[in-house]
Amino acid sequence: MELGKYNRARVEEIMPQGYYLELETGGRVLLPGKKEEFTLEEGEVLDVFVYMDSEDRPIATLDKPYATVGEFAVLEVKDVNRIGAFLDWGLNKDLFLPYKQQLGELRRGDRCVVFILEDEKSNRIVATEKIKSFLDPDTSELHLGQKVQLAAYEVSRDHIDFLVDYRYTGRLMVTPNTPRIYIGDTMVGYIQRFTEDGKITLNLTPVGYKGIMKSESPAAVMQKLEEAGGFLPYGDHSDPEEIRREFGMSKKTFKKILGTLFREGKIVLGDDGFRSTR
């Protein structure tokens, strides 16, 4: 069975304490509940979330947690004791955030950004605030001006680091106009630029090509072409990272835009790049 994830299962046996399910990946697990609560029949196939109960036994539920193993989430602290914190993740049993996996003092009602994983030693599902090693460094599918979901996980006087689309990391530089932001705050943001090493710089207001239009639009490419004198040395031969730095989009998107402009008769494609027909 896959702990902390959804599993496909078949109702094998109906008992007074609930339903015993046979998991597609192997194993047997109990879905607690009275017959009046569910209308399941023997042989019925369904998807259930499998986790550990208070006695560390695998158990199934039809409830949906806010996030599963292998995902990031912003969760509220329900309780704290000397060994760790307990987070509300949408299930009857709270998610454990061990003391050693915390980055600072937590109190009841705080919101924290965590990654959910299965502990290798105990096989328990736990959370960690030490999320940096789980972030995706490959930002090649992102583009300038893109609207993204943000969750603040590190706040300092000069900058704020955000979880971007619950997958990447990005940085917002603090200015006098930046609103007060706390860890766990969520909001919409926009990709302002990429640094040479691929890191994301963020803005809280829409970012267009030179503040006029979105960088992924054909009009933005044409404007850049006109500003370059009618010729740009980019095409099929260009490196994807070079395309992203220059145009703020993936090479796949760039090629689609060139195809559109070519069909509209606005550019001519060549081995050395592309030219304007104007």
N, C-alpha and C positions, 0 to 999 in steps of 0.2 A: 504494500500500500504506500501511497505517497502522503506522508503526514504534512499537514498544513496546506493542502491543496485539494482541489475537487477531484473526485474519483467516480468513474462509472461503475455502477453496482446493480445487482439483481436481487430482488427480494427472495430469499431462500426459505425463511421460516417465520411464521407469525406467532409470537409468544405474549403472555400477559405483560411483560416488562417492555415490549416493543418489537421491533423487526430485526431479525438477523439477516445481514446482507452479505452476499458473496461478491467480492470486489473483482473487477475485470483484470487487475494486475496481480491477483492472488490474495488469499487471506479472507477472514471473516470478521465482521465488525457489527456492533449493535447500534441500531438507530432507536434510541429510547422514545417512548411515547405510548399513550393509550390508543386503542383502536378508534376511539371517538375523535381523536386529534387528526388522524390521517385516513385516507381512503386508499391505502395501498393493498395490492393483491400479490399473492405468490407468483413469481415469474416476472413481475413488473421490473422494468429497467429504468433507472433514474441516476442523476448526478447528485452526489452528497459531498459535503466538506468533512474531512477526517482530521481530528486533532486529538490531544490527550485530555482525559478528564482529570478531576482533582486527585485521583488515585493513580495517575500516570498510566491509564489504560486507553488504548485507541478507541475512539467513539465517533459516530457519524452524526451529522446534523443537516437539516434542510435550511437552517439559517445561513445567511451570507455575511461573512466577516468583511470589514472595511478593506482589508488587503490580505494577501496570502503569502506563503513562503516564497522568497525571491523577489518581493515587491517592496517599494518604499511607501510610507504612509505618514500622515500627520495625525497623531492620536492624543487623546486627553488622559492625563494622569488621574486615576481614581483613588489610589492609595499609595502610601510610601511606608516602608519599614527599614530595618537595619540591613536587609539583604538586597533590597532593590525596590523598584516601583512596579505598579500594576496598571496597565493601560486598557482603556476601553476600546476594543476592536470589533464590537458588534455581536459578541457571543456571550453566553452565560458565564463562561470562565474567562477572566481577564488575561491579557497577554503580559508575560513577565519580562521586565527590563532589568537585568541584573545590575547591581551597584557598579561592578567593574566595567560595564558597557555604557555607563552614563558619562557625560562630559561636564556636568555641573550639578549643583544641588537642585532637586526637583521637589515641588510641592503639589498637593492636591489641587486640581483645576488647571495646572500648567498644560501647555500643548508642546509636544516635541516631535521632531522629524526623525523617523527611525527606518531601519531596514529590518525585515523579518527573515529569520533563518532558522534552520534546525541545528541545534547544538550538537557537535560531533561526539562529545563525551557522554552527555546525558540523553541524547535523542529527543530532548524537549524542544518545543517551539518557543523561541525567545526573540526579543527585539534588541537592537543596538543603536545607539546614537552615533557610533563611529562609522559613518556611512561612506566616507571618502573612497575606500578601497572597492566599493560596490558600484560606484558611478561609472557610466559608460564614457570612455574617452573619445570615442569615434563620433564626431559631430558632423560627418560629411553629408548627412541627409538634411541638415538644417540650413537655413538661408537668412540673409539679412532682412530685417523687417518682419520676420515671422512672429506671429502671435503665439505666446507660450504660457503655460500655467506655472506659477512660481510658488515656492514654499521656503520661507527664510529659515536657514539652519545655523547660521553663524553671523553674529552682528558685532561690528566694531565701530570705532569713531569714524574711520575713513571709508569703509566699504561694508557691504552686506553680501554674503554668499547665499545663493538660492539653489534649491533643487529645481531643475528645469524639466517640465513635462514628466516629472517623477522618474527621470532616467539620467539626466545630465546635470552638470553644475555650471552656474554662471555667476558673474559678479556685477553688482551695482555699486558705482562710486557714489558716496554720499556728498550731496551739495546742500547749500542753505535751503533749497526748495524741496528736498527729499522729506516725505512725511515720516513720522515716527513709526518704526517697524520693529516688531519683537519676534523672537524665535517662535516658529509655529504659525506665524501670520501667512495667509495665502492670498494671492492676487494674480491678476493678468499682467504680463510684461511683454517686451518686444526685444528681439535680438538687434543690438546696435552695431556690433562688429565682431570679427574674430581676430584674435591676436595671432602672431606668426606661429605659435606652438599649438594653435587650435582652440584656445580657451575662449569662452563666450563673455562678451561685455553686454550688459543689459540696460534697458531704458524702460521706464514705466509708462511712457507715452509712445504712440505709434511712430515707427521709424520708416521713412520712405527713401527712395533714391534721391540724395541731396535734399531731403525734406519735401519732395514734390510727389514722387510716385514710388510704388513698391518695386524693390530691386528685381523681383522675379517676373516682371512684366516685359513684353516685347518693346513697349515704349521706352522703358528704362535702358534697354540694350541699344536702341536706336539713338537715344540721347547721348549715351557714352560713345557710340560710334561717331556721331557728329562732332563731339568735343575733341575726338582724336584725329579729326581731319578726314574722316570718311574711310579709314582702314584700321583694322585691329588684327594682330597676329595670333588669333586663337581659333581653334577648331578641333577636329577629331584627334589631332596629334597632341593636343595640350594635356598637361597633367591635371587630374581632377582637383588637386589642392590649389593649383595655380588659377583654375577657373573660379573656385570658391572665394579665393582672396580677392580676385579682380572684380567679379560680378556678384558675389554674395549669394551663390546658388550652387546646387550640385551640377555635375557635368551632364547628367541625364536631363535635368530641366533646361540647361543651357542649349543642348542639342535640339530639344523640342522647339525652343523659341527660335533658333536659327532656321529650322525647317519651316516654321510658320512665316517668318519674314521672307524666306526665299520663295515660298509659294505665292506670297503677296507681291512679289516683284520688287521688294524694297532693298534686297541685298544680293550680291553675287558671291558664291562660295568658291574658294580656291584652296590649293594645297598649303599656301602660306598664311591663310586666314580668311577674312571676309571683308567685302567692300560695299559701300553704299552705292545705289544706282542713281541717287539724286545728283 
